[in-house]
Amino acid sequence: LPTVDVHVKDNDGRTLLRRLMCTAKIFDNPKTVDDVVRMITKIVKLGGNLSELEPSGFTSISLLGNNMVVNQTTVEHFMILLDLPTVDVHVKSILGMTLLHHILESISLHNFDTVQGIILPMVRKIVKLGGSLNECDKDGCTPLMCYVTGMEPTIASMECFLAILELP
């Protein structure tokens, strides 16, 4: 039997993996997130690349990280995806942003009273994979600068910021 060619691109240059990541609210339903991770893992095993820059100038993994609803289930599953062999935390989007930039910018827009305890392990894992808190994007902003730009000044968000500052 012939296998699926996951490198085929649509007329806009998007691969199957990219189209899957752009599916509205793909990671939002706790009941289906296990299946979504299995789908993504299977596409990667067939040759899909989560860190390939698509024509829009973003990677599939950064799009998912930037658009997911942050809760315990989604973050745990996102962290599973970070272990896939095609994840490269150094790839920069068209905006010069790394995965850490996209994650921290996205996280800053969430309610920290409900997500504080799950953010730090994800950031710690990205840093452990080689992500840098000092890498600048095209505007000269580090991931933490992206974080504080959208941060609501709550005790939880500030405690999270201080905890990130203490990462090795």
N, C-alpha and C positions, 0 to 999 in steps of 0.2 A: 504494500500500500504506500502511496506517496505521502510524504509528511507535509504539513502546512508550512509555507514559507512566511515566517514572521517578519521578513524584511520588505515585503511588498508594501508600497506606499500608495496612498490615495492621490487624487489630483492636487491636493494641497500639501503633499509630501509627508503625511502622517502615517506612522506604522500602526499595526494592530495594538501594540502596547500603549502608544500615545493616545489612540482613540479610546481605549479602555480607561486610561487615567482621566480623560476629559469627560467621561460619562458622569452626568450629574449625580452627586451625592453617593458615589460608588463605595466610599468607605464609611458612610454615615450610619448604616444599619447594623447594629451589633449582631443581628441574627444571620447576616450574610457575609460578614467580614472574613470569616474563615475561608469561605469559598472564593472570595476575591483574592486572598493571599495565595490560595492554591492555583488560581487562574494565572496570576502574575508570575508565580514561580514556574509554572509549566511553560509559559511563553519565554521566560529567561532560559530555561533548559533547552528550548528549541532555537535559541540564538538571539532572543530579544535583549536589548541593552537599555537598562534603566537610566544610564547616564549619557546616552547619546543626545546631542543637541538636535532638536527638531527644527524645522524651518521657522518656527515662531521664535527660536532662540532660547528655549527652555528645555530642560530634561524632564523625562517622565516622572522620575522620583521627586524632583523639586516641585513639579505641578501638584503631585499628590500631597506632599508635605505642606504646600502653601494653601491647599484647598480643603484639607480634611477638618472635620469637626473634632476638636481635641477632647477626648475622654479616655478613660482607662483602657477600654477595649481597642480603640483605634490606635492609640500610641503603642500598646503592646504589639499589635500586628504590624505597625509601621517599623518597629524595631526589628521584627523578624525579617522584613524586607531589606533592612540595612545590611544583613548578613549575606545577601545574595552576591555572587561574584561580579556582577556588572555594575555594582554601586561604586562610584568614585566621588568622594566628598569634595574633591578639589575642582571639579568641572564648574566653570562659571557660565551663567546664563548671559543673554544678550545685555542684561543690566550690569554685568560684572559681579553678580551675586552668586555665592556658593550655596550649597544645600543648607548650611548653618544660617546664612543670611535669610533665606526663604522661610525656614522653620521659625526662627526667632521673630521675624516680622509678622508672620501669621499668628504665632502664639500671643504676641503682645495685644492682639485684638480680642482675646478671649477673657472670660470671667475667671480671674485667678483664684477666687475663693473655692472654685470647684476643680481646678486643674493643676494647682501648684505642685502637688506631690508627684505628678506624673511627668512634668516637664523636665525636671533636672536629670532623671535617668536617660532620657532621649538625648538631651544636649551632651551629657557626659559620654554617651556611646558615640555620637558623631565626632566629638573631640578625640576619643580613643582611636577612631578610625582615621584620624589625621586632619579632621576639620580644625580650622584656626579661628579663634576669637579675635585675631588681629588682622585678618585678611580684609582688605578694602575693596568695595565695589567701585563702579565707575564714578560715583559721586563722592568717593573718599570715605564712605561710611563702613564701619566694622559691623559684624552681626549684632553686637550689643547696642550700637547706635540705632540700628533698625528696630531693635526691641524697644528701646526707650521712646522712640518717636511715636509709637502707637500705644504705649503703655498707659493704662488707667492707674492713677496714683493711689493704689490700695496697699495696705500692709502686706498682703500676700504677694503682690507683684513686685514690691520692693524687696521682700525677703528672698524671692526667687532671683532677682537681679544680684543681690549680694552673694547668694550661694553660687551663682554662675561665675562671679568675680573670683571666687576661691578655688575654681577648678584648676588642676595642674596644667 
